[in-house]
Amino acid sequence: MVPSDRESLLWKRMELMTRSVIVTGGFGVLGRAVSAAFAAAGDRVARIDFAPAVQEDDGYLDIGGVDLTDPAAAQAAAAGVADAFGQIDILVNVAGGFTWNRLADGGIENWDRMYAMNLRTCVNMIEAALPELLKQPSARIVNIGSMSALAAGSGMGGYAASKSAVHRLTESLSIELGDNDITVNAVLPAIIDTPANRADMPDADFSTWVRPAAIADTILFLASHAARGVNGALVPVSRGHD
């Protein structure tokens, strides 16, 4: 359906309004790229991370030392953002982790760790931010899945299973929240070009890896009005050169 002139004008006004964005895992390489993309678009950005906050005078609201595996900690962080910004419009769940571990070497402990870092952090932050997101028109939730969860290789079982759970969470929530004018989507990166990954795989062809900025661009699109019709999508991001 073609929007009316009035609807188009309203959306243009909304696009010009400053949105309030939470980026979990905001102090890491990908979190910084995502935060910078939203800030460049004129949005207010809160970066939440387990690492301690470092005063950088860069315009972000930084909340460090937050263990998002703890629901109470996630609730406190979300409340802090709502108090500072007055609203929460967009939540991007970047926080997570990775370990390569064969079952014979790690057992269930590694699987529990991967679920805590990748799924539990995501669930807790969504639950904490949801009351504020429900107050806003066209709120957005974007999660970070993984292409490796589509077909897990050796040593990837725990990580892939936890990210697959993020995929299912995304699909389920997209239906649960669809009537509330909230879209829920996930991006599925391939190997991300970070200093840590280069150090771990020094013989790899880095030119084939995904740049953090390319992932950030995809997230920015999913959070925009242009992606209003995209809901419950698992979007692969398998390439992205500068």
C-alpha positions as CSV (number, residue, x, y, z in Angstrom):
1,M,0.0,0.0,0.0
2,V,1.4,3.4,-1.0
3,P,1.6,5.7,2.1
4,S,-0.4,8.9,2.1
5,D,1.4,12.3,2.0
6,R,0.6,12.7,5.7
7,E,2.1,9.3,6.6
8,S,5.2,10.1,4.6
9,L,5.6,13.4,6.3
10,L,5.2,11.8,9.7
11,W,7.9,9.3,8.9
12,K,10.2,12.0,7.6
13,R,9.8,13.8,10.9
14,M,10.5,10.6,12.8
15,E,13.6,9.9,10.8
16,L,14.9,13.4,11.8
17,M,14.2,12.7,15.5
18,T,17.0,11.6,17.7
19,R,16.6,8.0,18.6
20,S,18.0,6.3,21.8
21,V,20.1,3.2,21.1
22,I,21.5,0.5,23.4
23,V,24.5,-1.5,22.1
24,T,25.6,-4.3,24.4
25,G,29.1,-5.5,24.1
26,G,29.7,-1.8,23.1
27,F,33.4,-1.7,24.0
28,G,34.5,-4.5,21.7
29,V,35.5,-4.1,18.0
30,L,32.0,-4.8,16.6
31,G,30.2,-2.9,19.3
32,R,32.3,0.1,18.7
33,A,31.6,0.0,15.0
34,V,27.9,-0.4,15.5
35,S,27.9,2.5,18.1
36,A,29.8,4.7,15.7
37,A,27.4,4.1,12.9
38,F,24.4,5.0,15.0
39,A,26.2,8.1,16.4
40,A,27.1,9.2,12.9
41,A,23.4,9.0,12.0
42,G,22.6,11.4,14.9
43,D,21.3,8.9,17.4
44,R,22.1,8.9,21.1
45,V,24.0,5.7,22.0
46,A,24.5,3.9,25.3
47,R,27.3,1.3,25.3
48,I,26.9,-1.5,27.8
49,D,29.7,-3.9,28.5
50,F,31.1,-6.4,31.0
51,A,34.5,-4.6,30.7
52,P,35.0,-1.5,32.9
53,A,34.0,1.8,31.3
54,V,36.9,4.1,30.2
55,Q,36.2,7.8,30.1
56,E,36.8,8.7,26.4
57,D,34.7,11.9,26.1
58,D,33.3,10.6,22.8
59,G,29.6,11.4,23.4
60,Y,28.5,8.0,24.4
61,L,26.7,6.9,27.6
62,D,29.1,4.2,28.7
63,I,28.0,1.7,31.4
64,G,30.7,-0.8,32.2
65,G,31.1,-3.7,34.6
66,V,27.7,-5.1,33.7
67,D,27.3,-8.9,33.9
68,L,24.3,-9.4,31.5
69,T,24.0,-13.0,32.5
70,D,22.5,-11.5,35.7
71,P,18.9,-10.4,35.1
72,A,19.2,-7.8,37.9
73,A,22.3,-6.2,36.3
74,A,20.5,-6.0,32.9
75,Q,17.5,-4.4,34.6
76,A,19.7,-1.8,36.3
77,A,21.6,-1.0,33.1
78,A,18.3,-0.5,31.1
79,A,16.9,1.7,33.8
80,G,20.1,3.8,33.7
81,V,19.7,4.3,30.0
82,A,16.0,5.2,30.3
83,D,16.8,7.7,33.0
84,A,19.5,9.3,31.0
85,F,17.8,9.4,27.6
86,G,14.2,9.4,28.6
87,Q,13.4,6.5,26.2
88,I,14.8,3.4,24.5
89,D,14.1,3.0,20.8
90,I,16.6,0.5,19.6
91,L,18.4,-2.5,21.2
92,V,21.3,-4.1,19.5
93,N,22.6,-7.3,21.3
94,V,26.3,-7.6,20.3
95,A,27.5,-9.0,23.7
96,G,28.7,-12.6,23.4
97,G,31.7,-14.8,23.2
98,F,33.4,-17.6,21.4
99,T,35.5,-20.6,22.4
100,W,36.6,-23.5,20.1
101,N,36.2,-26.6,22.1
102,R,35.7,-30.3,21.2
103,L,33.3,-32.2,23.4
104,A,35.9,-34.6,24.6
105,D,38.1,-31.6,25.8
106,G,35.4,-29.4,27.4
107,G,32.2,-31.2,28.1
108,I,29.0,-29.5,29.3
109,E,30.9,-26.7,31.0
110,N,31.8,-25.1,27.7
111,W,28.2,-25.5,26.4
112,D,26.9,-23.8,29.5
113,R,29.4,-21.0,29.1
114,M,28.4,-20.4,25.5
115,Y,24.7,-20.4,26.3
116,A,25.4,-17.9,29.2
117,M,27.4,-15.5,27.1
118,N,25.5,-15.7,23.8
119,L,21.9,-16.5,24.7
120,R,21.4,-15.5,28.4
121,T,22.8,-12.0,27.9
122,C,20.5,-11.5,24.9
123,V,17.4,-12.7,26.7
124,N,18.1,-10.7,29.9
125,M,18.8,-7.5,28.0
126,I,15.6,-7.8,25.8
127,E,13.5,-8.5,28.9
128,A,15.0,-5.5,30.7
129,A,14.6,-3.0,27.8
130,L,11.2,-4.3,26.6
131,P,9.0,-2.1,28.8
132,E,10.7,1.0,27.4
133,L,10.7,-0.3,23.8
134,L,7.0,-1.0,24.0
135,K,6.4,2.7,24.6
136,Q,8.1,3.8,21.4
137,P,6.6,3.7,17.8
138,S,8.5,1.4,15.5
139,A,11.0,0.1,18.1
140,R,13.7,-2.2,16.9
141,I,15.6,-5.2,18.3
142,V,18.6,-6.5,16.4
143,N,20.5,-9.6,17.6
144,I,23.8,-11.0,16.5
145,G,23.6,-14.6,15.3
146,S,26.3,-16.5,13.3
147,M,26.6,-18.2,10.0
148,S,28.5,-20.9,11.7
149,A,25.3,-21.8,13.6
150,L,23.8,-22.9,10.2
151,A,26.3,-25.8,9.8
152,A,28.7,-26.3,12.8
153,G,32.2,-27.6,12.3
154,S,34.5,-29.5,14.6
155,G,34.9,-27.8,18.0
156,M,32.0,-25.4,17.2
157,G,29.2,-27.3,18.8
158,G,28.7,-25.2,21.9
159,Y,29.1,-21.9,20.2
160,A,26.9,-22.9,17.2
161,A,24.2,-24.3,19.5
162,S,24.1,-21.1,21.5
163,K,23.9,-18.9,18.4
164,S,21.2,-21.1,16.9
165,A,19.2,-20.5,20.1
166,V,19.6,-16.8,19.4
167,H,18.2,-17.4,15.9
168,R,15.1,-19.2,17.3
169,L,14.7,-16.5,20.0
170,T,14.7,-13.9,17.2
171,E,12.1,-15.7,15.2
172,S,9.8,-16.3,18.2
173,L,10.0,-12.8,19.5
174,S,9.3,-11.4,16.0
175,I,5.9,-13.0,16.2
176,E,5.3,-12.3,19.9
177,L,6.0,-8.6,19.4
178,G,4.8,-8.1,15.9
179,D,1.5,-6.6,17.0
180,N,3.3,-4.1,19.1
181,D,5.0,-2.3,16.2
182,I,8.4,-3.8,17.2
183,T,10.6,-5.7,14.6
184,V,13.1,-8.3,15.8
185,N,15.8,-9.4,13.4
186,A,19.3,-10.9,13.5
187,V,22.4,-10.5,11.5
188,L,24.5,-13.6,10.9
189,P,28.1,-12.7,10.3
190,A,30.8,-15.0,8.9
191,I,34.3,-14.6,10.3
192,I,34.7,-11.0,11.5
193,D,38.0,-9.2,10.7
194,T,39.2,-8.3,14.2
195,P,42.7,-8.1,15.7
196,A,41.9,-11.1,17.9
197,N,40.8,-13.3,15.0
198,R,43.9,-12.3,13.0
199,A,46.1,-13.3,15.9
200,D,44.3,-16.6,16.3
201,M,44.3,-17.4,12.6
202,P,47.5,-15.7,11.2
203,D,47.6,-17.8,8.0
204,A,44.0,-17.1,7.0
205,D,43.1,-14.9,4.0
206,F,41.9,-11.8,5.8
207,S,40.5,-10.3,2.6
208,T,37.6,-12.7,2.7
209,W,36.6,-11.8,6.2
210,V,33.7,-9.5,7.1
211,R,34.6,-5.9,8.2
212,P,32.8,-4.7,11.3
213,A,31.6,-1.6,9.4
214,A,29.8,-3.8,6.9
215,I,27.9,-5.5,9.8
216,A,27.2,-2.2,11.3
217,D,25.7,-0.9,8.0
218,T,23.3,-3.9,7.9
219,I,22.2,-3.3,11.5
220,L,21.7,0.3,10.8
221,F,19.4,-0.7,7.9
222,L,17.4,-3.1,10.0
223,A,16.9,-0.3,12.6
224,S,15.6,2.1,9.9
225,H,12.2,2.9,8.6
226,A,13.3,1.4,5.2
227,A,13.3,-2.0,6.9
228,R,9.8,-1.6,8.5
229,G,8.6,-4.7,6.5
230,V,11.5,-6.9,7.7
231,N,10.7,-9.0,10.8
232,G,12.0,-12.3,12.0
233,A,14.7,-12.3,9.4
234,L,18.1,-14.0,9.8
235,V,20.3,-11.9,7.5
236,P,23.7,-13.4,6.5
237,V,26.6,-11.0,6.3
238,S,29.3,-13.0,4.5
239,R,31.4,-10.3,2.8
240,G,32.1,-6.6,3.2
241,H,35.3,-4.9,2.0
242,D,36.2,-1.3,2.7
